[in-house]
Amino acid sequence: MHPGTPIPDPNSDIAVIGIAGSFPGANTPSNLWRRLSLGQELISILTKLPDAPDNYVPAVAALEAYDCFDADFFGIPPVEAELMDPQHRILLECCWSALENAGYDPLTLCIETGVFAGARTDTYLASLLKNSDLVDSVGTFNLGLGNDFGFLATRVSHCFNLTGPSYSIQTACSTSLVCVHLACQSLLLGECRMALAGAVAINVPHITGYEYREGSVLSPDGHCRPFDAKARGTVFGSGVGIVVLKRLEDALADGDYIHAIILGSAINNDGGLKAGYTAPSVDGQAQVIAEALAVAGIQPSDISYVECHGTATLLGDPIEVRALGKAFGRDRKQRCAIGSIKGNLGHLDAAAGVTGLIKVVLSLKHRQLAPSLHFEQANPQIDFEGNGFYVNTQLQEWSSDGRPRRAGVSAYGVGGTYAHVVLQEAPDREEAGDAMIEECT
């Protein structure tokens, strides 16, 4: 545990009271769970054009109707909406859906609510700047309002009249899980009573493959094989995910439906003691996992599943499993299942972490572990037996020995900002209510 890490407090748990998202091949979390449980790959293979270069890979992880938006519904003039990066538009829709899923009307919300959101690098603005007449007619300032990510979270706060903290965050691939961590901290500090947290990633142009280069992080064949001996890289895709959070005691007092509980979380950066700026670090990853467990107040043996970052790169996967082994220790009596949703739908960039978190929330609700795809034989650089982990490759009941089901979720960003969140299944409402009454008497 780092110096200054807070002593675990049973009253510091955070409730996940709303979830929303749109993912490749699944436009809602419920659709996502159905397809995950069936073990379906959601990366699409396009028809390869005759004039495409030899290194072109016709694979895409795309969203349905990414370019559709009801501007009137959000009170945004159509011309202004057209100038907005699709990530701004999709995030607005997702935040609305998340609040509705939590049982709240965004237009009559009387709870101080924060927004913690991020996005991938803007690829839409470049196409707008090619139109000099458009730039001259609207001005660069107005273009910036719809494309600069400094305005991403505050636009949500403005549209829904949310008066809590409003932060736009960017830490590369760990962005959305860092948003979740910061939202939890803001709730615990009393800066807000409810929070929206997550991120969006929309690639423009949208329905297109990519050019593979030897040694890159991209897959040569359009499939992502986390932890497998054939793993050669990932496929970047588009998606969005948002969770609504409250302190557990507030959620129980307000009668909210609770999807799952966040017991603890941590973020860090691995600094400069590694092979290079883009290289992952065993020590940095192990440290953030250990700190999240310490904040949660539980032992590694209490965790029975970890949703890994799992990008299917030759370097990244072995380092991640080594870091897990270092954080968990080798004295555990039972093996721990791991998996990565990237085998199903690729790497959703800034939205990757919250997508993994939503998968775990759904797994806890259904008390099932979905299969991690494309794992046949372990990467020879990974010592699963020695580390005490195994890749879950089939749909199975998430067994429990009478203790609550608990899981970890990891997200690691290029540049070394790491995040880990510890989740637990939701409590029985009657038991939780009795516990609250007992605590107050």
C-alpha positions, -999 to +999 in steps of 0.1 A: +000+000+000+013+035-008+019+059+020-013+079+025-036+052+012-068+054+032-076+027+058-104+005+043-138+018+055-170-003+052-190+029+047-169+039+016-185+014-008-199+028-040-231+015-057-234+011-094-271+021-099-272+027-136-254+013-167-257+022-204-236+017-235-234+009-272-208-015-284-198-032-317-227-056-325-246-048-294-264-014-289-273-020-252-257-037-222-284-065-223-276-072-259-240-072-251-245-098-223-265-120-247-237-120-272-210-124-247-227-154-231-231-170-265-193-165-271-198-144-302-172-124-319-184-089-327-156-077-350-169-076-386-148-087-416-155-065-447-152-073-483-116-066-494-114-043-524-093-054-553-071-024-552-064-026-514-027-029-505-014-063-494-011-053-458-047-040-456-068-059-430-106-056-437-117-058-401-138-033-382-155-031-348-182-005-356-213+009-340-248+010-355-261+044-364-231+062-350-239+092-372-276+095-361-285+121-335-318+137-324-306+173-321-340+187-312-344+163-283-313+178-267-321+214-277-292+217-300-296+235-334-291+211-363-262+230-378-244+230-345-250+193-341-235+186-375-203+204-364-201+183-333-177+153-331-199+121-330-182+114-297-199+145-281-233+134-295-231+097-286-219+106-251-250+128-245-273+100-256-255+075-234-256+097-203-293+102-208-298+064-211-277+058-180-297+082-159-329+066-172-315+032-163-309+044-128-345+055-126-339+093-129-353+119-153-323+139-165-345+170-169-359+170-134-329+157-115-326+175-081-295+156-070-260+172-072-245+151-100-209+151-113-197+141-148-164+124-153-160+116-190-133+110-217-129+103-254-103+091-279-084+115-301-107+135-324-107+122-359-137+141-371-123+176-370-098+169-397-127+163-422-144+195-412-112+216-416-110+205-452-141+225-459-127+261-459-161+276-467-175+259-436-146+271-414-151+307-427-188+306-421-189+293-386-155+303-373-128+282-355-142+289-321-176+273-329-158+244-344-139+240-312-170+239-291-182+208-308-148+191-311-125+201-283-126+175-255-123+202-229-161+207-236-170+170-235-182+166-199-194+202-194-218+199-224-235+170-206-237+191-174-251+220-193-277+200-212-290+181-181-284+210-156-260+190-135-242+211-109-216+187-096-179+186-107-176+182-145-142+169-158-130+158-192-103+133-187-077+117-211-053+090-201-053+070-233-066+034-230-072+037-192-094+068-196-128+055-187-117+034-157-097+065-144-131+084-148-147+058-126-120+060-099-122+099-099-160+098-097-158+074-067-133+098-050-156+128-056-186+109-041-166+100-010-154+136-006-189+148-007-184+169-039-215+154-054-242+129-044-244+111-077-219+108-106-218+098-143-185+081-153-172+066-185-160+074-220-166+072-257-145+063-287-157+068-322-135+063-352-140+085-383-141+073-410-161+046-394-166+015-416-131+008-427-102-016-421-066-007-414-031-013-426-010-038-407+027-032-401+050-059-386+057-052-350+027-029-344+000-034-318-025-042-346-036-077-354-025-091-388-057-110-394-085-089-377-089-112-347-079-104-311-065-134-292-058-124-256-032-146-238-030-171-267+002-184-283-011-170-317-018-135-303-002-109-325-022-077-317-055-061-313-083-044-334-093-009-324-130-002-324-157+022-314-180+022-284-193+041-254-201+031-218-214+051-188-221+040-153-241+060-127-226+059-092-237+067-056-224+060-022-239+027-011-255+041+020-272+068-001-283+043-028-299+021-001-315+051+016-329+063-017-343+029-027-321+027-059-317-005-078-281-017-073-264-035-101-231-041-082-208-025-056-174-009-061-154-018-030-123+001-039-102+015-068-068+029-074-048+047-101-011+054-106+016+059-132+046+036-137+071+065-141+102+061-162+118+029-150+108+008-180+120+000-215+103+030-231+074+054-229+050+030-245+062-001-227+041-016-199+056-022-164+051-052-142+058-032-110+034-004-119+006-027-127+012-049-096+012-018-075-021-004-087-038-038-082-024-042-047-035-007-037-070-012-050-073-045-030-060-027+001-085+002-003-113-024-008-102-041+025-100-076+010-074-103+003-064-115-032-080-149-023-114-130-021-112-123-059-125-151-082-123-133-116-103-105-132-113-088-163-079-080-177-067-053-201-058-082-223-048-066-257-034-097-272+000-082-278+032-103-275+046-080-248+015-068-230-002-100-221+028-118-204+035-086-184-001-083-173-002-119-160+031-115-142+018-083-126-013-101-114+008-129-100+030-104-081+000-085-067-020-117-057+010-137-044+016-174-048+000-187-015-036-188-028-054-222-024-077-217-055-070-206-090-085-174-103-103-170-137-093-142-160-106-130-194-107-100-218-137-086-237-113-075-264-114-110-278-151-103-286-151-067-298-116-054-300-100-025-282-124+004-276-096+028-268-107+054-242-139+034-236-122+000-231-120+001-193-157+009-186-167-017-212-148-043-192-164-030-160-199-033-175-191-068-186-182-077-150-213-059-136-234-080-159-215-112-150-222-105-113-259-099-119-262-132-139-238-150-117-221-164-147-186-160-163-187-154-201-161-171-223-130-152-233-126-159-270-098-173-292-078-189-264-065-223-274-029-226-262-012-202-237+014-177-249+047-195-240+058-164-221+029-168-196+032-191-166-004-197-157+003-226-134+029-208-115+008-176-112-024-194-102-046-180-130-065-196-159-083-182-189-121-188-187-131-202-222-167-212-217-199-199-202-200-212-166-218-206-134-199-182-112-196-204-081-195-191-046-184-207-013-209-186+006-190-154+003-199-125-020-187-129-056-159-104-062-139-094-092-112-070-104-111-049-136-079-035-151-072-008-177-038+003-187-030+034-208+000+040-231+022+063-211+018+044-179-014+056-162-030+024-148-064+019-131-079-011-112-114-014-097-126-040-073-163-050-076-187-071-056-221-085-063-251-064-051-264-071-016-297-087-009-320-057-005-337-070+026-304-079+043-289-046+033-319-026+046-317-044+079-280-037+081-286+000+075-313+001+102-290-017+127-262+008+119-284+038+126-298+025+159 
